[in-house]
Amino acid sequence: MKYYELISDYLEGGLSAETRKAFEEEMGRDEFLRREVELHRGIDAALSESDVLQLRGKLKSIHRDVTHPAKETRILRLKPRQAVYAVAAVALLLVASAWLFQILNTPYRTTDDLYAMYYQPDDAVMIMRSGSEGQDQGLLMEALKKYEEQDYKGALQLFKKDNSNVMVHFYSGLAYMEIERFNEAINSFQTILDDNENLFVEQAQWYQGLCYLKTGRTDRAREALNSLNLEDNPYRTKAEFILRNLKD
């Protein structure tokens, strides 16, 4: 699915519930897509609602004319007020494009910059909603609830009571990252990687790589991120970007 082509429909509420959910999940994974959506929202906020719709309609019309040109050329004549909005919109788009170009091409050379740009913890809400009953599961749900409430130390105390669950090690690692105890986070993620036969391997590689990045161990960060750069996975583009921008 080409998510960047769905931004206008997303902002206009024109997506189906299923497509909208998939789009928002992709935004959670793709930093650049999320920034692009915010960019479009900023442009919309600078114009009135009716002018936004008119502008989008004109842009779609232009796209159709470019891809499927008509036999005769028509000259578009704008009224003075429309011309003002059109000029304003073009100016905003130019400024926004320059801003986006700068973001994409600015070399984030420091490890702190790279970490701040890409660190975003996983959400535990969906796991909590799908959790089953039982004493052990009840303890896990309570721990995840504390994690969602940003009570990371409280969550860790509960996670330590049952360290046989791979999910426990994953969210323990994230909780340690939140309180900046990166060595403990690295150990939690390593437990997942040592097991290898679980659904959290790619996530563990990604977050462990970020931990190494934050602590200045760039060689270990490269090792972790290179493994993500070799195969198709949700972190591949981000890992590739970080690897390109790491100092030798």
C-alpha positions in Angstrom: 0.0 0.0 0.0 1.4 3.4 -1.0 0.7 5.3 2.2 2.1 8.7 1.1 -0.6 8.8 -1.6 -3.3 8.4 1.1 -2.4 11.5 3.2 -5.1 13.8 1.7 -7.8 11.2 2.0 -6.7 10.5 5.6 -7.0 14.2 6.5 -10.3 14.5 4.8 -11.7 11.4 6.5 -12.1 9.6 3.2 -10.5 6.3 4.3 -12.3 3.2 5.3 -12.0 2.1 8.9 -9.6 -0.7 8.0 -7.4 1.5 5.7 -7.4 4.3 8.3 -6.2 1.8 11.0 -3.5 0.5 8.7 -2.4 4.1 7.9 -2.2 5.1 11.5 -0.2 2.0 12.4 2.2 2.8 9.5 2.6 6.4 10.9 3.6 4.8 14.2 6.4 3.0 12.4 7.4 5.6 9.8 8.8 8.8 11.2 8.9 10.5 7.8 5.3 9.6 7.0 4.2 11.1 10.4 6.1 14.3 9.7 4.6 14.5 6.2 1.1 14.2 7.7 1.9 17.0 10.2 3.2 19.1 7.3 -0.1 18.7 5.5 -2.0 19.6 8.6 0.1 22.8 9.0 -0.7 23.8 5.5 -4.4 23.1 6.1 -4.4 25.1 9.3 -3.0 28.1 7.4 -5.9 28.1 5.0 -9.7 28.2 5.5 -11.5 24.9 5.1 -13.1 25.8 1.8 -9.9 27.0 0.3 -8.1 23.8 1.4 -10.8 21.7 -0.4 -10.5 23.9 -3.5 -6.7 23.7 -3.4 -6.8 19.9 -3.1 -9.3 19.6 -5.9 -7.1 21.8 -8.1 -4.0 19.7 -7.2 -5.8 16.5 -8.1 -7.0 18.0 -11.3 -3.5 19.1 -12.2 -2.3 15.6 -11.4 -4.9 14.1 -13.8 -4.0 16.6 -16.5 -0.3 15.8 -16.2 -0.8 12.0 -16.3 -3.7 12.1 -18.8 -3.4 15.3 -20.8 -6.4 16.6 -22.7 -6.2 17.3 -26.4 -6.7 21.1 -25.9 -5.0 23.3 -23.3 -7.2 25.4 -21.0 -6.1 28.5 -19.3 -7.2 28.7 -15.6 -8.3 32.2 -14.7 -8.5 32.9 -10.9 -10.5 35.6 -9.2 -8.4 38.0 -7.1 -9.3 36.3 -3.9 -8.6 32.9 -5.3 -5.3 34.1 -6.7 -4.2 35.3 -3.2 -5.0 31.9 -1.7 -3.3 30.1 -4.5 -0.2 32.2 -4.1 -0.3 31.7 -0.4 -0.7 27.9 -0.8 2.2 27.7 -3.2 4.4 29.8 -0.9 3.5 27.5 2.0 4.2 24.4 -0.1 7.6 25.8 -1.1 8.5 26.6 2.5 7.3 23.3 3.7 9.1 21.4 0.9 12.4 23.2 1.8 11.8 22.3 5.5 11.2 18.7 4.6 14.2 18.6 2.3 16.4 20.0 5.1 15.1 17.3 7.5 15.8 14.5 5.1 19.2 15.8 4.1 20.6 17.2 7.4 23.3 14.8 8.6 22.4 13.7 12.2 25.9 12.9 13.0 25.8 12.7 16.8 24.5 9.6 18.4 22.3 11.6 20.7 20.6 13.2 17.7 20.0 9.9 16.0 18.7 8.4 19.2 16.3 11.3 19.8 15.1 11.2 16.3 14.2 7.5 16.2 13.5 6.3 19.8 9.8 5.7 20.2 8.6 3.0 22.6 6.1 0.4 21.6 2.5 0.8 22.8 1.3 -1.9 25.2 -2.4 -1.0 25.0 -3.2 -3.5 22.2 -1.5 -6.3 24.2 -3.4 -5.4 27.3 -6.7 -5.5 25.4 -5.9 -9.0 24.0 -4.6 -10.4 27.3 -6.2 -13.6 28.7 -7.3 -14.3 32.2 -5.3 -16.1 34.9 -2.9 -15.2 37.8 0.2 -14.9 35.7 -1.6 -13.0 32.9 -3.2 -10.8 35.6 0.3 -9.9 36.9 1.5 -9.2 33.4 -1.5 -6.9 32.6 -1.0 -5.0 35.8 2.7 -4.5 34.9 1.8 -3.4 31.4 -0.8 -1.0 32.9 1.9 0.6 35.0 4.1 0.8 31.9 1.3 2.6 30.0 0.9 5.0 32.9 4.7 5.7 32.7 5.3 4.2 36.1 8.3 2.4 34.7 9.9 1.5 38.1 6.6 0.1 39.3 6.3 -1.9 36.1 9.8 -3.3 36.4 9.1 -4.5 40.0 6.2 -6.5 38.6 8.1 -7.7 35.5 10.8 -9.2 37.8 8.2 -11.5 39.4 7.9 -13.5 36.2 10.9 -13.3 33.8 10.0 -16.5 31.9 7.8 -14.6 29.4 9.6 -13.1 26.4 7.2 -10.2 26.4 8.3 -9.4 29.9 11.9 -9.1 28.8 10.9 -6.8 25.9 8.9 -4.4 28.0 11.4 -4.5 30.7 14.0 -3.4 28.2 11.8 -0.5 27.1 11.1 0.5 30.7 14.8 0.5 31.4 15.3 2.7 28.4 12.7 5.2 29.7 14.6 5.6 33.0 18.0 5.6 31.1 19.4 2.4 32.5 20.6 1.3 29.1 22.9 -1.5 30.2 20.0 -3.3 31.9 17.9 -2.6 28.7 20.6 -4.2 26.5 20.6 -7.3 28.7 16.8 -7.6 28.5 16.9 -7.4 24.8 19.8 -9.9 24.6 17.7 -12.5 26.4 15.2 -12.2 23.6 17.9 -12.5 20.9 19.5 -15.5 22.6 16.1 -17.3 22.5 15.7 -16.3 18.9 12.5 -18.3 18.4 10.0 -15.6 19.2 8.1 -12.6 17.7 10.2 -9.9 19.3 13.6 -10.6 17.7 13.4 -7.7 15.2 12.2 -5.2 17.9 14.9 -6.4 20.3 17.6 -5.8 17.6 16.2 -2.4 16.9 16.0 -1.2 20.5 19.3 -2.8 21.5 20.9 -0.9 18.6 19.4 2.3 19.9 20.8 1.5 23.4 24.3 1.1 22.0 23.8 4.3 20.0 22.8 6.3 23.1 25.7 4.9 25.1 28.2 5.8 22.3 29.1 2.2 21.5 28.8 2.7 17.7 30.5 -0.5 16.7 27.9 -2.5 18.6 25.2 -0.3 17.2 26.3 -1.0 13.7 26.4 -4.7 14.4 22.8 -4.7 15.6 21.4 -2.3 12.9 23.3 -4.1 10.1 21.3 -7.2 10.8 18.1 -5.2 10.3 19.4 -3.6 7.1 19.9 -7.0 5.4 16.3 -8.3 5.5 12.9 -6.8 4.8 11.4 -5.6 8.1 9.7 -2.5 9.5 13.0 -1.1 10.8 15.1 -1.5 7.6 14.7 2.1 6.3 15.4 3.6 9.7 18.4 1.3 10.3 19.8 2.2 6.9 19.5 5.9 7.6 21.2 5.7 10.9 24.0 3.6 9.5 24.6 6.2 6.7 24.8 9.0 9.2 27.0 7.4 11.8 30.5 8.8 12.0 33.3 6.4 11.3 
